[in-house]
Amino acid sequence: MAAPQFTGFPPETFAFLQELTANNNRLWFEVHRAEYQAFYLEPALALVTALGPELQRVDSSVRFEPRLNGSLFRINRDVRFSADKTPYKAYIDLWFWCGARKAWDTPGFFFRMLPESLIAGAGMHKFTPAQLSAYRASLAGPAGAELMALTEQITASSKYTLGDPDLVRLPRGAAVPVGRETLARRIGLHPMYEGPAPPEAGGAGFVDWCMAVYRDLAPINQWLMGLAG
């Protein structure tokens, strides 16, 4: 059977997420499982199917799986070690990773659709210890100058943010050129769009909107691939 074409997230998708936020329990979810299937699962998988090949044209290392627990994360929360025992995520999470391994220690493109907002970005949220050492070392040389130029280009547009640095001050012993101290205070790098879902989210043109974001941010993934592995 051919994969369904992405035609946008209908208003019912956002209504489902809003209602799930207010009724985050198993009984409500089971009663509304048909809405989950039609307005969450199906359009999300269709978006993965549409975005995956387009991302591969931008970066041939991108991998994706248009299935639940592949590029689409499960809606169920792991509550074993969390004080928050609500069973479901009231958002849609997608992940397209760079390289052969689907792992958090590789860069990739991420997507999160919430009831009233959207996050779409690229990069890595947290480096491994070895990657963090390599990252900090790279900041002192030509690769650091390249990254500084990339981040300045990205943040020149008010559309994107790098977020606040993770550390309050420079790590002990870190030696970086003047102007790169803020980069050295990061333990991950993931520029992103964070704001309202655009009107395009309701139609097939949302694929083009997402790709415009991912093309802008793709150079960060390419820079980070030197740390992955």
TIVEX-554556 format. One record per residue (C-alpha): residue in three letters; residue number from 0; chain; x, y, z. Coordinates in nm, 3 decimals. Layout:
BEGIN
ATOM rest  nr kette    east   north      up
ATOM  ALA NUM     A       X       Y       Z
...
END
This chain:
BEGIN
ATOM rest  nr kette    east   north      up
ATOM  MET   0     A   0.000   0.000   0.000
ATOM  ALA   1     A   0.133   0.345  -0.095
ATOM  ALA   2     A   0.221   0.577   0.189
ATOM  PRO   3     A  -0.038   0.853   0.247
ATOM  GLN   4     A   0.045   1.196   0.112
ATOM  PHE   5     A   0.102   1.469   0.366
ATOM  THR   6     A  -0.180   1.722   0.336
ATOM  GLY   7     A  -0.120   1.912   0.659
ATOM  PHE   8     A  -0.221   1.887   1.021
ATOM  PRO   9     A  -0.596   1.952   1.042
ATOM  PRO  10     A  -0.749   2.162   1.320
ATOM  GLU  11     A  -0.845   1.834   1.488
ATOM  THR  12     A  -0.474   1.761   1.551
ATOM  PHE  13     A  -0.433   2.072   1.765
ATOM  ALA  14     A  -0.768   2.010   1.934
ATOM  PHE  15     A  -0.656   1.657   2.022
ATOM  LEU  16     A  -0.329   1.786   2.172
ATOM  GLN  17     A  -0.510   2.055   2.370
ATOM  GLU  18     A  -0.765   1.809   2.505
ATOM  LEU  19     A  -0.494   1.558   2.590
ATOM  THR  20     A  -0.314   1.829   2.787
ATOM  ALA  21     A  -0.629   1.882   2.992
ATOM  ASN  22     A  -0.720   1.511   3.019
ATOM  ASN  23     A  -0.388   1.329   3.039
ATOM  ASN  24     A  -0.510   0.992   3.160
ATOM  ARG  25     A  -0.551   0.645   3.012
ATOM  LEU  26     A  -0.930   0.639   3.024
ATOM  TRP  27     A  -0.964   0.957   2.819
ATOM  PHE  28     A  -0.701   0.837   2.573
ATOM  GLU  29     A  -0.871   0.504   2.513
ATOM  VAL  30     A  -1.203   0.678   2.446
ATOM  HIS  31     A  -1.027   0.907   2.194
ATOM  ARG  32     A  -0.796   0.651   2.035
ATOM  ALA  33     A  -0.962   0.699   1.695
ATOM  GLU  34     A  -0.868   1.070   1.702
ATOM  TYR  35     A  -0.513   0.975   1.797
ATOM  GLN  36     A  -0.495   0.747   1.494
ATOM  ALA  37     A  -0.651   0.989   1.246
ATOM  PHE  38     A  -0.518   1.325   1.359
ATOM  TYR  39     A  -0.189   1.244   1.533
ATOM  LEU  40     A  -0.041   0.922   1.403
ATOM  GLU  41     A  -0.139   0.934   1.037
ATOM  PRO  42     A  -0.042   1.295   0.954
ATOM  ALA  43     A   0.281   1.266   1.158
ATOM  LEU  44     A   0.393   0.956   0.967
ATOM  ALA  45     A   0.294   1.119   0.640
ATOM  LEU  46     A   0.512   1.419   0.730
ATOM  VAL  47     A   0.807   1.188   0.804
ATOM  THR  48     A   0.758   1.022   0.465
ATOM  ALA  49     A   0.751   1.362   0.293
ATOM  LEU  50     A   1.041   1.523   0.479
ATOM  GLY  51     A   1.282   1.230   0.482
ATOM  PRO  52     A   1.376   1.226   0.111
ATOM  GLU  53     A   1.392   1.608   0.103
ATOM  LEU  54     A   1.635   1.610   0.395
ATOM  GLN  55     A   1.849   1.349   0.220
ATOM  ARG  56     A   1.882   1.588  -0.074
ATOM  VAL  57     A   2.027   1.843   0.168
ATOM  ASP  58     A   2.244   1.592   0.356
ATOM  SER  59     A   2.296   1.244   0.215
ATOM  SER  60     A   2.387   1.111   0.562
ATOM  VAL  61     A   2.030   1.163   0.693
ATOM  ARG  62     A   1.836   0.850   0.788
ATOM  PHE  63     A   1.467   0.821   0.876
ATOM  GLU  64     A   1.205   0.557   0.945
ATOM  PRO  65     A   0.838   0.644   0.877
ATOM  ARG  66     A   0.702   0.433   1.160
ATOM  LEU  67     A   0.611   0.460   1.524
ATOM  ASN  68     A   0.925   0.436   1.740
ATOM  GLY  69     A   1.129   0.508   1.427
ATOM  SER  70     A   1.132   0.876   1.330
ATOM  LEU  71     A   0.805   0.927   1.519
ATOM  PHE  72     A   0.848   0.888   1.894
ATOM  ARG  73     A   0.584   0.708   2.093
ATOM  ILE  74     A   0.321   0.918   2.263
ATOM  ASN  75     A   0.362   0.719   2.585
ATOM  ARG  76     A   0.587   0.873   2.849
ATOM  ASP  77     A   0.842   0.674   3.047
ATOM  VAL  78     A   0.730   0.761   3.398
ATOM  ARG  79     A   0.946   0.513   3.589
ATOM  PHE  80     A   1.194   0.772   3.714
ATOM  SER  81     A   0.984   1.087   3.680
ATOM  ALA  82     A   0.787   1.276   3.942
ATOM  ASP  83     A   0.541   1.361   3.664
ATOM  LYS  84     A   0.325   1.051   3.623
ATOM  THR  85     A   0.107   1.175   3.338
ATOM  PRO  86     A   0.111   0.887   3.089
ATOM  TYR  87     A   0.120   1.072   2.755
ATOM  LYS  88     A   0.316   1.342   2.574
ATOM  ALA  89     A   0.085   1.617   2.453
ATOM  TYR  90     A   0.304   1.687   2.152
ATOM  ILE  91     A   0.433   1.521   1.834
ATOM  ASP  92     A   0.806   1.442   1.828
ATOM  LEU  93     A   1.000   1.357   1.510
ATOM  TRP  94     A   1.370   1.277   1.464
ATOM  PHE  95     A   1.584   1.244   1.150
ATOM  TRP  96     A   1.940   1.142   1.236
ATOM  CYS  97     A   2.269   1.176   1.052
ATOM  GLY  98     A   2.473   0.862   0.999
ATOM  ALA  99     A   2.408   0.489   1.023
ATOM  ARG 100     A   2.329   0.478   1.395
ATOM  LYS 101     A   2.006   0.609   1.539
ATOM  ALA 102     A   2.149   0.752   1.860
ATOM  TRP 103     A   2.155   1.069   2.063
ATOM  ASP 104     A   2.532   1.106   2.017
ATOM  THR 105     A   2.484   1.193   1.649
ATOM  PRO 106     A   2.346   1.519   1.508
ATOM  GLY 107     A   2.014   1.533   1.332
ATOM  PHE 108     A   1.699   1.729   1.258
ATOM  PHE 109     A   1.426   1.744   1.521
ATOM  PHE 110     A   1.061   1.852   1.523
ATOM  ARG 111     A   0.814   1.903   1.806
ATOM  MET 112     A   0.454   2.010   1.751
ATOM  LEU 113     A   0.277   2.126   2.068
ATOM  PRO 114     A  -0.085   2.239   2.105
ATOM  GLU 115     A   0.003   2.606   2.051
ATOM  SER 116     A   0.364   2.614   1.932
ATOM  LEU 117     A   0.630   2.446   1.721
ATOM  ILE 118     A   0.999   2.367   1.764
ATOM  ALA 119     A   1.209   2.269   1.462
ATOM  GLY 120     A   1.585   2.253   1.466
ATOM  ALA 121     A   1.911   2.073   1.410
ATOM  GLY 122     A   2.218   1.963   1.602
ATOM  MET 123     A   2.281   1.776   1.927
ATOM  HIS 124     A   2.125   1.848   2.265
ATOM  LYS 125     A   2.406   1.698   2.473
ATOM  PHE 126     A   2.757   1.589   2.376
ATOM  THR 127     A   2.918   1.278   2.516
ATOM  PRO 128     A   3.221   1.351   2.737
ATOM  ALA 129     A   3.457   1.271   2.448
ATOM  GLN 130     A   3.258   1.488   2.209
ATOM  LEU 131     A   3.251   1.773   2.460
ATOM  SER 132     A   3.630   1.760   2.491
ATOM  ALA 133     A   3.669   1.758   2.114
ATOM  TYR 134     A   3.417   2.041   2.080
ATOM  ARG 135     A   3.600   2.265   2.326
ATOM  ALA 136     A   3.935   2.188   2.170
ATOM  SER 137     A   3.801   2.275   1.823
ATOM  LEU 138     A   3.691   2.619   1.935
ATOM  ALA 139     A   4.051   2.738   1.960
ATOM  GLY 140     A   4.133   2.665   1.595
ATOM  PRO 141     A   4.000   2.720   1.242
ATOM  ALA 142     A   3.700   2.494   1.308
ATOM  GLY 143     A   3.605   2.727   1.592
ATOM  ALA 144     A   3.620   3.027   1.363
ATOM  GLU 145     A   3.397   2.841   1.116
ATOM  LEU 146     A   3.145   2.759   1.388
ATOM  MET 147     A   3.146   3.115   1.514
ATOM  ALA 148     A   3.063   3.238   1.164
ATOM  LEU 149     A   2.787   2.979   1.126
ATOM  THR 150     A   2.621   3.065   1.456
ATOM  GLU 151     A   2.643   3.438   1.387
ATOM  GLN 152     A   2.481   3.383   1.047
ATOM  ILE 153     A   2.200   3.175   1.199
ATOM  THR 154     A   2.124   3.410   1.487
ATOM  ALA 155     A   2.137   3.717   1.261
ATOM  SER 156     A   1.779   3.618   1.177
ATOM  SER 157     A   1.533   3.667   1.462
ATOM  LYS 158     A   1.367   3.347   1.338
ATOM  TYR 159     A   1.625   3.125   1.510
ATOM  THR 160     A   1.770   3.089   1.856
ATOM  LEU 161     A   2.064   2.903   2.009
ATOM  GLY 162     A   1.913   2.927   2.356
ATOM  ASP 163     A   2.104   3.029   2.664
ATOM  PRO 164     A   2.445   2.868   2.735
ATOM  ASP 165     A   2.428   2.563   2.961
ATOM  LEU 166     A   2.705   2.676   3.196
ATOM  VAL 167     A   2.719   3.000   3.395
ATOM  ARG 168     A   3.093   3.039   3.346
ATOM  LEU 169     A   3.376   2.893   3.140
ATOM  PRO 170     A   3.492   2.545   3.242
ATOM  ARG 171     A   3.815   2.542   3.440
ATOM  GLY 172     A   4.113   2.525   3.209
ATOM  ALA 173     A   3.919   2.617   2.895
ATOM  ALA 174     A   4.120   2.843   2.669
ATOM  VAL 175     A   3.930   2.990   2.375
ATOM  PRO 176     A   3.979   3.305   2.170
ATOM  VAL 177     A   3.793   3.618   2.269
ATOM  GLY 178     A   3.439   3.608   2.133
ATOM  ARG 179     A   3.400   3.231   2.156
ATOM  GLU 180     A   3.348   3.207   2.532
ATOM  THR 181     A   2.972   3.168   2.499
ATOM  LEU 182     A   3.016   2.872   2.265
ATOM  ALA 183     A   3.254   2.714   2.517
ATOM  ARG 184     A   2.983   2.733   2.784
ATOM  ARG 185     A   2.760   2.497   2.587
ATOM  ILE 186     A   2.738   2.120   2.636
ATOM  GLY 187     A   2.535   2.075   2.319
ATOM  LEU 188     A   2.449   2.279   2.012
ATOM  HIS 189     A   2.100   2.285   1.866
ATOM  PRO 190     A   1.983   2.601   1.689
ATOM  MET 191     A   1.610   2.603   1.629
ATOM  TYR 192     A   1.293   2.781   1.537
ATOM  GLU 193     A   1.065   2.811   1.841
ATOM  GLY 194     A   0.735   2.989   1.803
ATOM  PRO 195     A   0.381   2.959   1.676
ATOM  ALA 196     A   0.302   2.694   1.420
ATOM  PRO 197     A   0.280   2.876   1.086
ATOM  PRO 198     A  -0.041   2.882   0.879
ATOM  GLU 199     A   0.133   2.639   0.640
ATOM  ALA 200     A   0.105   2.367   0.907
ATOM  GLY 201     A  -0.251   2.308   0.792
ATOM  GLY 202     A  -0.156   2.214   0.437
ATOM  ALA 203     A   0.091   2.035   0.213
ATOM  GLY 204     A   0.305   2.352   0.197
ATOM  PHE 205     A   0.424   2.279   0.551
ATOM  VAL 206     A   0.686   2.047   0.402
ATOM  ASP 207     A   0.842   2.343   0.220
ATOM  TRP 208     A   0.823   2.558   0.534
ATOM  CYS 209     A   1.005   2.292   0.738
ATOM  MET 210     A   1.265   2.241   0.469
ATOM  ALA 211     A   1.343   2.613   0.461
ATOM  VAL 212     A   1.424   2.591   0.832
ATOM  TYR 213     A   1.628   2.273   0.797
ATOM  ARG 214     A   1.829   2.408   0.503
ATOM  ASP 215     A   1.923   2.713   0.709
ATOM  LEU 216     A   2.039   2.495   1.001
ATOM  ALA 217     A   2.192   2.202   0.810
ATOM  PRO 218     A   2.549   2.345   0.818
ATOM  ILE 219     A   2.549   2.297   1.198
ATOM  ASN 220     A   2.489   1.924   1.153
ATOM  GLN 221     A   2.767   1.905   0.898
ATOM  TRP 222     A   3.005   2.078   1.138
ATOM  LEU 223     A   2.900   1.849   1.425
ATOM  MET 224     A   2.950   1.529   1.225
ATOM  GLY 225     A   3.319   1.564   1.307
ATOM  LEU 226     A   3.232   1.507   1.675
ATOM  ALA 227     A   2.998   1.211   1.622
ATOM  GLY 228     A   3.127   0.862   1.638
END
